[in-house]
Amino acid sequence: MASNILGILFDGLAYGSLLFLIGVGLSITMGLMNFINLAHGTFAMAGGYISASLSQKSGMPFLATLPVAFVGAGLFGLVAERLLFRRLYKAPHLDQVLFTFGFVLSSIAAAHYFFGAGQQMGVMPSFLQGQIRVYGIDLGRYRLLLIAFVGLITLALHLILSKTRFGAQVRAAVDNQDAAAGLGINVGLIFSLCFALGTGLAGLGGALGIEVLGLDPGFPLKYMVYFLLVVVVGGAGTIRGPLIAAMILGVFDVAGKYYVPQAGAFIIYVLMIVLLLAFPTGLGGKRA
Amino acid sequence: MIRRQFLLSATAALVIAFPAFAADTVKVGLVLPMSGPFSQYGQQMQNGIKLFMKEHGDVVAGKKIELIVKDDGGIAPDRARRAVQDLIVRDKVDVLVGFTFTASALAAAPLAKEADKAMIVLNATSSGITAANPYMIRIGQTLPQITEPAGRYAGAQGYKTIYTVVADITAGHDAEAAFTRGLKAAGGEVAGTLRVPAQNPDFAPFVQRIKDGKPDAVFTWLPPGEATINFIKEFNQRGLSAENIVMLGTGDLTDELTIEQTGEAGIGVVTTGHYSMAHKSPKNQAFIKAYLAEFPNHKWPNFMSVSAYDGMAALYRGLEKTGGNASGPALVEALKGEKFESPRGPIEIDAKTRDIVQTVYVRKVERVDGTLANVEFQEFPASRDSASQ
């Protein structure tokens, strides 16, 4: 019985990790930059297609495709930000929503044109398949990888944002653009780099998620609710908030589906409502 | 403005000129999902139709067959209805062919009925939809038709405990009911049912629940795509296959379009379905060879292209019988009780229900010559949709 509960907890944390991995980039683009970015899934999808194409076509090992997916999606984000997104930083939120949603629809059509409507294949190495038994609990190897990545990314983001010069500049630019620019910080460049970081993380999440989420041109729309859920419940603009939110949502969703499958589909949404009522600015949010 | 007037008069001229040709042509309106998430199905169907016409020519009973393709974009009954209205009113088609989803077929049925047009339904799989239009024929499959044999098969295996896992949508409920019916007929019963959200990113908790219940077999119906692939993988990853829990399903679970994505995890899955690429018959081997030669850049043919190929075969046979009369009443009367050989095996159009009667095969996923295939090992000949009778 105890091992049963621990198993569910582990699966919940792994699912929460997946939610965090696909959503954390959005916390940066939407939260730090105060830009309503519904196009997050497009960059996640880009990362997914990079990883899937590399592993299928040129036989690159799955783990080696991950950095490429991160960098590729980040570069795509950088170019898109320079050409398109930056024009809307000062625009009303509704314009941002309409623009980014249009961007999503275009990207779906483009993915359809280049890759076809079918599901892509994730090529998992054999050492990431199956389960290992630790103290009587079966742990999925792929799920362990997801949890490990969450640890790595959280640590890396924390270090980047709070310990580096770049992080200090980001925080300054976010708090007061004019003052930061007056101090000689290139705010435009900082925002571009932030956007690239956020979209790169989206790409990494998309690539890591193929095994569970699948990958087809409908990806950005299909999972939009989940990206938004993590960031809205967690509070945009922080790393800690989405992390806690993703873990709570993941554990309750998995436990709910296991113990009360009839209500399984609703639990995550009920939880969202309850958490938002209790924490209107999000779990880790300082500002709305 | 001048341009528009010119176009209008040009159209009028075409319409006036048209009856002169009408006697020699049969216009076929195709309603297929050519864009959106189901465009692979539309492509498959179009390929099947093209292949049939390449092999049999475009003239039948002295009439030239002319195709007009309209995209219904997937599960969008409003678009299907609009497409059919366009085809009937503007393009003046004689016959309607296509309809991948029940909602589309039902939305189009009243229009076609009013205009006396025959509808040859290639897939839409809910029970009894042919009742919606007296000139509707279904050539593909019905979900209960291919599901009930899974229950009968499971009942005959002597499994002690059997679970069902279906998506919590109408098709899932239909599959659950049909499986249970088949199982009861074979003397078995379902020990546990699980209805899961159709949109569900992670199947881990459901699969774990099954594992802890230790059933002998699990019947599954989920919307084909990431859900089926993910479920099969999770089933395998959690070691349910290793514990000899048998996964049962319908043909779409291990369809030729997704069987590769599922990979090794799919080996051993038992499904009941009407078409497998591995079906052993000269007709099927010739079909696959011709398909792969004609469309080398496309994926393997699946049940969609086969049913489109058969839909055209039915149309040609009907027109030959009526001497080229393509009106709904004449064509459908001629096709009632029609039997012929398809790449999937022998098929028949039921004289009373106008629904498909066909052999349903029990198949197991195996690796054959390096590729994954649904290998048939048992047959349920002349299967009908028992839910609609």
HADDOCK unambig.tbl for C-alpha pairs under 7 A between the chains (distance, minus, plus):
assign (segid A and resid 117 and name CA) (segid B and resid 37 and name CA) 5.73 0.50 0.50
assign (segid A and resid 117 and name CA) (segid B and resid 38 and name CA) 6.95 0.50 0.50
assign (segid A and resid 117 and name CA) (segid B and resid 39 and name CA) 6.36 0.50 0.50
assign (segid A and resid 117 and name CA) (segid B and resid 40 and name CA) 6.15 0.50 0.50
assign (segid A and resid 118 and name CA) (segid B and resid 40 and name CA) 6.95 0.50 0.50
assign (segid A and resid 119 and name CA) (segid B and resid 225 and name CA) 6.76 0.50 0.50
assign (segid A and resid 119 and name CA) (segid B and resid 226 and name CA) 6.86 0.50 0.50
assign (segid A and resid 120 and name CA) (segid B and resid 261 and name CA) 6.91 0.50 0.50
assign (segid A and resid 121 and name CA) (segid B and resid 261 and name CA) 4.87 0.50 0.50
assign (segid A and resid 129 and name CA) (segid B and resid 237 and name CA) 6.34 0.50 0.50
assign (segid A and resid 130 and name CA) (segid B and resid 237 and name CA) 4.38 0.50 0.50
assign (segid A and resid 130 and name CA) (segid B and resid 238 and name CA) 6.32 0.50 0.50
assign (segid A and resid 131 and name CA) (segid B and resid 237 and name CA) 6.77 0.50 0.50
assign (segid A and resid 131 and name CA) (segid B and resid 238 and name CA) 6.62 0.50 0.50
assign (segid A and resid 212 and name CA) (segid B and resid 201 and name CA) 6.73 0.50 0.50
assign (segid A and resid 212 and name CA) (segid B and resid 202 and name CA) 6.38 0.50 0.50
assign (segid A and resid 212 and name CA) (segid B and resid 230 and name CA) 5.90 0.50 0.50
assign (segid A and resid 213 and name CA) (segid B and resid 201 and name CA) 5.55 0.50 0.50
assign (segid A and resid 213 and name CA) (segid B and resid 226 and name CA) 6.83 0.50 0.50
assign (segid A and resid 214 and name CA) (segid B and resid 226 and name CA) 5.18 0.50 0.50
assign (segid A and resid 218 and name CA) (segid B and resid 37 and name CA) 6.79 0.50 0.50
assign (segid A and resid 254 and name CA) (segid B and resid 205 and name CA) 5.50 0.50 0.50
assign (segid A and resid 257 and name CA) (segid B and resid 205 and name CA) 5.84 0.50 0.50
assign (segid A and resid 257 and name CA) (segid B and resid 206 and name CA) 6.60 0.50 0.50
assign (segid A and resid 258 and name CA) (segid B and resid 205 and name CA) 4.85 0.50 0.50
assign (segid A and resid 258 and name CA) (segid B and resid 206 and name CA) 5.95 0.50 0.50
assign (segid A and resid 258 and name CA) (segid B and resid 209 and name CA) 6.02 0.50 0.50
assign (segid A and resid 262 and name CA) (segid B and resid 195 and name CA) 6.90 0.50 0.50
assign (segid A and resid 265 and name CA) (segid B and resid 197 and name CA) 5.75 0.50 0.50
